[in-house]
């Protein structure tokens, strides 16, 4: 049968989702495939909805794989979670249609980037947020996100995931928000798809707005330029989390 599952992981100690050469292991995909092999399923290929970067986390990564299993889906989830490391877990497991593909069937994806915004760093937030000590103007950061909403060529903020010449950099952004909750500032973006480094580049740019180094008009000009060199510095990976995929 074909299985569809939601996986959560702390990506701190992993070289991204996608399987890499041996010198770039471990990866999330590689560890998931090892877990399937360890419960006696042999060589099983796992496909994900997106290729999260080194150090990036997920609470809603969707994966799919095919296997023979006669003990029920609850037992499958329990068996896999028993052999996976603490940083990775299957949150749900269900049977999928034979042609289901977690990447190509996705309608949208949502990422949330978390900033810890107090003068002193906090050890318990260090793995999951970007510490910025200076005060941020979150209202201006939110306004700077709004020009991104809609269908745009987003080449100024990233590259195609396949890095193929001529590949489209047009994406539709359904929601782009920035909000504060206590010490945390979150940038929340839902889009039809994400270019390589797109989310981290957008966050770096709107943080520059929050620090007063750029304004909203500058973000519009960066977007319209389609020049990646003009966007803000890349935000570090640990604040980024893939939270959901919609089908």
C-alpha positions as CSV (number, residue, x, y, z in Angstrom):
1,X,0.0,0.0,0.0
2,X,1.0,3.6,-0.3
3,X,1.3,5.5,3.0
4,X,0.9,9.2,3.6
5,X,2.3,10.5,6.9
6,X,3.0,13.7,8.7
7,X,6.4,14.0,10.3
8,X,7.8,16.4,12.8
9,X,11.5,17.0,13.4
10,X,14.1,19.1,15.0
11,X,16.5,19.7,12.1
12,X,19.4,21.1,14.2
13,X,21.7,18.1,13.8
14,X,20.6,17.2,10.3
15,X,21.8,18.2,6.8
16,X,18.3,19.0,5.7
17,X,15.5,16.7,4.6
18,X,16.8,15.4,1.3
19,X,19.2,12.4,1.2
20,X,22.8,13.5,0.5
21,X,26.1,12.0,-0.3
22,X,27.6,10.0,2.6
23,X,29.7,12.9,3.8
24,X,26.6,15.0,4.2
25,X,24.6,12.5,6.3
26,X,22.6,12.4,8.4
27,X,19.5,13.7,6.7
28,X,15.8,13.4,7.7
29,X,14.9,11.4,4.5
30,X,17.9,9.0,5.1
31,X,16.9,8.4,8.8
32,X,13.3,7.8,7.8
33,X,14.4,5.2,5.3
34,X,16.7,3.6,7.8
35,X,13.8,3.3,10.3
36,X,11.6,1.5,7.7
37,X,14.5,-0.8,6.9
38,X,15.0,-1.6,10.6
39,X,11.4,-2.8,11.1
40,X,12.0,-5.3,8.3
41,X,10.7,-3.4,5.3
42,X,13.9,-3.6,3.3
43,X,14.7,-0.7,1.0
44,X,11.9,1.8,1.0
45,X,12.1,5.2,-0.7
46,X,10.5,8.1,1.2
47,X,9.4,11.2,-0.7
48,X,8.8,14.5,1.0
49,X,6.6,17.5,0.3
50,X,9.6,19.9,0.4
51,X,13.4,20.0,0.9
52,X,14.0,21.8,4.1
53,X,17.5,23.1,4.5
54,X,20.2,22.2,7.0
55,X,19.1,23.2,10.5
56,X,15.5,23.9,9.5
57,X,12.6,22.2,11.5
58,X,9.2,20.9,10.6
59,X,6.0,20.2,12.5
60,X,4.0,19.4,9.4
61,X,6.2,17.8,6.8
62,X,4.2,15.3,4.6
63,X,5.9,12.2,3.3
64,X,4.8,9.2,1.3
65,X,6.2,5.7,0.7
66,X,5.1,2.2,-0.4
67,X,5.5,-0.9,1.6
68,X,3.9,-4.2,2.5
69,X,2.5,-4.2,6.1
70,X,-0.1,-6.4,7.6
71,X,-0.4,-5.1,11.1
72,X,-2.4,-2.0,10.8
73,X,-1.4,1.7,10.6
74,X,-1.5,2.3,14.3
75,X,1.1,-0.5,14.7
76,X,3.2,0.9,11.9
77,X,3.3,4.4,13.5
78,X,4.2,2.9,16.9
79,X,6.9,0.7,15.3
80,X,8.5,3.5,13.4
81,X,8.5,6.0,16.4
82,X,10.1,3.3,18.5
83,X,13.2,3.1,16.3
84,X,13.5,6.8,15.3
85,X,15.8,9.1,17.2
86,X,14.1,11.6,19.7
87,X,14.4,14.4,17.2
88,X,12.1,12.8,14.6
89,X,8.6,11.4,14.9
90,X,5.6,10.3,12.8
91,X,2.6,12.4,14.0
92,X,0.1,10.6,11.8
93,X,0.0,7.7,9.3
94,X,-2.8,6.9,6.8
95,X,-3.3,5.0,3.6
96,X,-3.1,7.1,0.5
97,X,-4.2,6.9,-3.1
98,X,-1.7,4.9,-5.2
99,X,-0.8,8.0,-7.3
100,X,-0.5,10.4,-4.3
101,X,2.7,12.5,-4.4
102,X,3.4,14.8,-1.4
103,X,5.3,17.4,-3.4
104,X,3.5,17.6,-6.8
105,X,0.0,17.3,-5.3
106,X,0.4,20.0,-2.8
107,X,-1.7,23.2,-3.2
108,X,0.2,25.3,-0.7
109,X,2.8,25.2,2.1
110,X,3.1,27.2,5.2
111,X,6.4,28.2,7.0
112,X,6.7,30.2,10.2
113,X,9.9,31.9,11.2
114,X,10.5,32.7,14.9
115,X,12.6,35.5,16.3
116,X,13.4,35.8,20.0
117,X,13.4,39.6,20.6
118,X,14.7,40.5,24.0
119,X,18.1,42.0,25.0
120,X,19.4,38.8,26.7
121,X,19.5,35.5,24.8
122,X,17.6,32.6,26.2
123,X,19.1,29.1,26.0
124,X,15.8,27.3,25.8
125,X,14.9,29.2,22.6
126,X,18.3,29.0,20.9
127,X,17.6,25.9,18.8
128,X,14.3,27.2,17.5
129,X,14.6,31.0,17.0
130,X,16.9,33.8,15.8
131,X,17.9,36.0,18.7
132,X,17.8,39.7,17.9
133,X,18.6,41.9,20.9
134,X,17.6,45.3,19.4
135,X,13.9,46.3,19.5
136,X,12.0,45.5,16.3
137,X,9.2,47.6,14.8
138,X,6.8,44.7,14.2
139,X,4.1,46.9,12.7
140,X,6.5,48.0,9.9
141,X,7.6,44.4,9.4
142,X,4.0,43.4,8.9
143,X,3.5,46.2,6.4
144,X,6.6,45.1,4.6
145,X,5.2,41.6,4.1
146,X,2.0,42.8,2.4
147,X,3.5,43.6,-1.1
148,X,4.4,39.9,-1.3
149,X,0.8,38.8,-1.3
150,X,-0.5,37.7,-4.7
151,X,1.2,36.1,-7.7
152,X,4.7,37.5,-8.3
153,X,8.1,36.6,-9.8
154,X,10.0,36.1,-6.5
155,X,13.5,35.8,-8.0
156,X,14.7,38.6,-5.7
157,X,14.2,36.3,-2.7
158,X,15.3,32.9,-4.0
159,X,16.2,30.4,-6.7
160,X,14.3,27.4,-8.1
161,X,14.7,24.4,-6.0
162,X,16.0,22.4,-9.0
163,X,18.5,25.1,-9.9
164,X,17.6,24.5,-13.6
165,X,18.1,27.4,-16.1
166,X,14.8,28.9,-17.2
167,X,12.8,27.3,-14.3
168,X,10.0,29.6,-13.2
169,X,10.4,31.7,-10.1
170,X,6.7,32.8,-10.1
171,X,4.8,31.8,-7.0
172,X,1.5,32.8,-5.4
173,X,1.6,34.0,-1.8
174,X,-1.7,33.6,-0.1
175,X,-0.8,35.1,3.3
176,X,2.2,37.0,4.6
177,X,2.1,38.2,8.2
178,X,4.3,39.4,11.0
179,X,3.1,39.4,14.6
180,X,4.5,39.6,18.1
181,X,3.6,37.2,21.0
182,X,5.5,38.3,24.1
183,X,9.2,38.0,23.4
184,X,8.6,36.1,20.1
185,X,8.2,37.8,16.7
186,X,6.9,35.4,14.0
187,X,6.9,35.8,10.2
188,X,4.1,33.5,8.8
189,X,3.9,32.9,5.1
190,X,1.6,30.6,3.1
191,X,2.3,30.2,-0.6
192,X,1.8,27.8,-3.5
193,X,5.5,27.0,-3.3
194,X,8.8,28.3,-2.0
195,X,12.0,29.0,-3.9
196,X,15.4,27.8,-2.4
197,X,16.2,30.2,0.5
198,X,13.0,32.2,-0.2
199,X,11.6,32.3,3.3
200,X,15.0,33.0,5.0
201,X,15.7,35.8,2.5
202,X,12.2,37.4,3.0
203,X,12.8,37.3,6.8
204,X,16.2,38.9,6.5
205,X,14.6,41.6,4.4
206,X,11.7,42.4,6.7
207,X,14.0,42.3,9.8
208,X,16.0,45.1,8.1
209,X,12.7,47.0,7.9
210,X,12.0,46.3,11.6
211,X,15.5,47.7,12.4
212,X,14.9,50.8,10.4
213,X,17.6,50.0,7.8
214,X,15.0,49.6,5.0
215,X,11.4,50.8,4.5
216,X,8.3,49.3,2.9
217,X,9.0,51.0,-0.4
218,X,12.4,49.5,-0.6
219,X,10.9,46.0,-0.2
220,X,8.6,46.8,-3.2
221,X,11.6,47.9,-5.2
222,X,13.5,44.7,-4.3
223,X,10.6,42.5,-5.3
224,X,10.2,44.3,-8.6
225,X,13.9,44.2,-9.3
226,X,13.9,40.3,-9.4
227,X,17.6,40.6,-8.3
228,X,18.5,38.2,-5.5
229,X,21.6,40.4,-4.6
230,X,19.3,43.2,-3.5
231,X,17.4,41.3,-0.8
232,X,18.3,41.4,2.8
233,X,20.8,39.1,4.5
234,X,19.8,35.4,4.8
235,X,18.2,34.7,8.2
236,X,19.8,31.8,10.1
237,X,18.1,28.4,9.6
238,X,17.2,27.6,13.2
239,X,14.2,29.9,13.4
240,X,12.4,28.3,10.4
241,X,9.7,25.6,10.6
242,X,7.6,24.0,7.9
243,X,4.2,24.0,9.7
244,X,1.7,22.6,7.2
245,X,1.1,21.4,3.7
246,X,-2.3,21.7,2.1
247,X,-3.8,19.3,-0.6
